[in-house]
Amino acid sequence: MSRFREVGVGIDIEPVRRFGLGKKSPLLRKIFTKKEMAYCFEKSFPPQHLAVRFAGKEAVIKALSGLGLKPPSLGEIEILNDRRGAPKVGLKKIYDKTTYVRLSLSHTSDLAVASAVAFQ
Ligand SMILES: CC(C)(COP(=O)(O)OP(=O)(O)OC[C@H]1O[C@@H](n2cnc3c(N)ncnc32)[C@H](O)[C@@H]1OP(=O)(O)O)[C@@H](O)C(=O)NCCC(=O)NCCS
């Protein structure tokens, strides 16, 4: 029998051109944490990394909703990278420690996609 009782999945796709905004954009500052902004704006083409993190947040919201949980706001989700470069999801302590989320991201200069799985 599985260790986990429930699984939720989520997917999202975003056009990169929507994210061609400056570092000081109030919209970006509302959606992304300081660490996410720092990561994206140190890249040679930030819109691609912003777009994929936005898609990641939407995918995480869908996956958590699939578990029947009240979804977090975009700003309550933080997507950073582990030592290998893989995305890791931070959820600002709004769920108990038995709720896990895994995320996969991919992007081109035009499109960004994300797929998430949540389980508890
Ligand atoms: C990891 C890898 C598959 C990414 O593929 P890619 O076609 O270059 O890039 P994609 O657009 O599909 O995906 C980019 C996203 O993948 C994610 N990613 C990066 N490294 C990753 C990894 N090791 N595992 C899972 N996801 C990873 C990141 O979220 C990245 O987005 P970001 O640049 O905004 O942080 C590719 O770089 C690869 O095969 N690397 C060699 C093997 C490896 O894992 N090396 C890591 C050193 S230990």
The ligand as a MOL file (V3000), in Angstrom:
LIG
                    3D

  0  0  0     0  0            999 V3000
M  V30 BEGIN CTAB
M  V30 COUNTS 48 50 0 0 0
M  V30 BEGIN ATOM
M  V30 1 C 18.9740 19.6210 -16.2690 0
M  V30 2 C 18.6880 19.6720 -17.7690 0
M  V30 3 C 17.8810 18.4400 -18.1310 0
M  V30 4 C 17.8980 20.9670 -18.1300 0
M  V30 5 O 17.4760 20.8910 -19.4750 0
M  V30 6 P 17.5060 22.1240 -20.4970 0
M  V30 7 O 16.8810 21.6850 -21.7650 0
M  V30 8 O 18.8820 22.6900 -20.5000 0
M  V30 9 O 16.6080 23.2560 -19.8380 0
M  V30 10 P 14.9970 23.3910 -19.7090 0
M  V30 11 O 14.5560 24.6660 -20.3230 0
M  V30 12 O 14.2740 22.1680 -20.1570 0
M  V30 13 O 14.8080 23.5020 -18.1410 0
M  V30 14 C 15.4080 24.5170 -17.4180 0
M  V30 15 C 14.9390 24.3330 -16.0090 0
M  V30 16 O 15.2490 22.9870 -15.5920 0
M  V30 17 C 15.3940 22.9860 -14.1820 0
M  V30 18 N 16.6020 22.2230 -13.8720 0
M  V30 19 C 17.8790 22.6190 -13.9790 0
M  V30 20 N 18.7080 21.6210 -13.5690 0
M  V30 21 C 17.9190 20.5880 -13.2000 0
M  V30 22 C 18.1730 19.2850 -12.6830 0
M  V30 23 N 19.4210 18.8480 -12.4590 0
M  V30 24 N 17.1290 18.4760 -12.4190 0
M  V30 25 C 15.8660 18.9060 -12.6220 0
M  V30 26 N 15.5560 20.1400 -13.1070 0
M  V30 27 C 16.5800 20.9610 -13.4000 0
M  V30 28 C 15.4810 24.4420 -13.7120 0
M  V30 29 O 14.2440 24.7710 -13.1090 0
M  V30 30 C 15.6410 25.2260 -15.0050 0
M  V30 31 O 15.0100 26.4760 -14.9540 0
M  V30 32 P 15.8780 27.7740 -14.5020 0
M  V30 33 O 17.0290 27.8470 -15.4640 0
M  V30 34 O 14.9240 28.9160 -14.6740 0
M  V30 35 O 16.3090 27.5520 -13.0970 0
M  V30 36 C 20.0160 19.6860 -18.5740 0
M  V30 37 O 20.7470 20.8360 -18.1810 0
M  V30 38 C 20.8800 18.4450 -18.3560 0
M  V30 39 O 20.6190 17.3870 -18.9090 0
M  V30 40 N 21.9390 18.5700 -17.5730 0
M  V30 41 C 22.9190 17.5020 -17.3710 0
M  V30 42 C 22.5880 16.6030 -16.2250 0
M  V30 43 C 22.4760 17.2920 -14.9260 0
M  V30 44 O 21.5230 17.0820 -14.2060 0
M  V30 45 N 23.4490 18.1160 -14.5120 0
M  V30 46 C 23.4000 18.8100 -13.2620 0
M  V30 47 C 24.7590 18.7880 -12.6120 0
M  V30 48 S 24.7730 17.7060 -11.2320 0
M  V30 END ATOM
M  V30 BEGIN BOND
M  V30 1 1 1 2
M  V30 2 1 2 3
M  V30 3 1 2 4
M  V30 4 1 2 36
M  V30 5 1 4 5
M  V30 6 1 5 6
M  V30 7 2 6 7
M  V30 8 1 6 8
M  V30 9 1 6 9
M  V30 10 1 9 10
M  V30 11 2 10 11
M  V30 12 1 10 12
M  V30 13 1 10 13
M  V30 14 1 13 14
M  V30 15 1 14 15
M  V30 16 1 15 16
M  V30 17 1 15 30
M  V30 18 1 16 17
M  V30 19 1 17 18
M  V30 20 1 17 28
M  V30 21 1 18 19
M  V30 22 1 18 27
M  V30 23 2 19 20
M  V30 24 1 20 21
M  V30 25 1 21 22
M  V30 26 2 21 27
M  V30 27 1 22 23
M  V30 28 2 22 24
M  V30 29 1 24 25
M  V30 30 2 25 26
M  V30 31 1 26 27
M  V30 32 1 28 29
M  V30 33 1 28 30
M  V30 34 1 30 31
M  V30 35 1 31 32
M  V30 36 2 32 33
M  V30 37 1 32 34
M  V30 38 1 32 35
M  V30 39 1 36 37
M  V30 40 1 36 38
M  V30 41 2 38 39
M  V30 42 1 38 40
M  V30 43 1 40 41
M  V30 44 1 41 42
M  V30 45 1 42 43
M  V30 46 2 43 44
M  V30 47 1 43 45
M  V30 48 1 45 46
M  V30 49 1 46 47
M  V30 50 1 47 48
M  V30 END BOND
M  V30 END CTAB
M  END
